[in-house]
Amino acid sequence: MRLRNKPWAQDKIDQHPQFVIPNPETLKGKWQEVFEKQQPLQIEIGSGKGRFITEMAKAHPEINYIGIELSKSVLVAALDRVIEANLPNVKLLNVNANELETFFEKKEVDRIYLNFSDPWPKSRHEKRRLTYKTYLKMYENILKSGGEIHFKTDNQGLFEYSLMSFSAYGLLLKYISLDLHTSHFEGNIMTEYEQKFSEKGNRIYRCEVQFQ
Ligand code: SAM
């Protein structure tokens, strides 16, 4: 995601600790205490400008959501949405997903969303893809038994790679759409990238996979 560096982003993040949780490692195993209601916890990795996680939180008050975003300059756009929505069931973390197990206890999370993850097309960058096997191992650890990953992308290469990676890992491929917007899938919430790329005519791929 190309965005201007925003030197004020850290200050803005610091001013809203009720929405962008500081020191998240201290909450490992205790995320239910952060929310008003104890209910299933779903996380989005690489939540970008936050439309998906905020709209999901509006549509599903019975779920707690955490959006994880590495870039401060991007996260502040999500923070604006979360401030505006002022919902009790959505929080943001400004951390790197490669440290997920520092922040979440084993079996603490009910579902993981990956939306339009960076494709890292060069094979020497395979390990950086959020569907590479070392990430899958982390997801398996923090997810409850039978936990799912829901993945969307417009990048055919990343989608095909990810299906192979999921399958090689032993995940159950529960649902696959090669054209989400003409499929019968109901309740889709568009991400910022999804809107942009589908308006350009790109097909959107989506799958749901489950650890067994
Ligand atoms: N999901 C959003 C959407 O669909 O509009 C944003 C997609 S953008 C291509 C990918 C986002 O993932 C970027 O904002 C990037 O900063 C974030 N990201 C990439 N690697 C990450 C990581 N290891 N941990 C957390 N966020 C990451």
Residues whose N, C-alpha, C, O or C-beta is under 5 A from the ligand:
A	BS01	SAM	M1 I45 G46 S47 G48 I68 E69 L70 S71 V74 V95 N96 A97 N98 N115 F116 S117 D118 T191 E192 Y193 E194
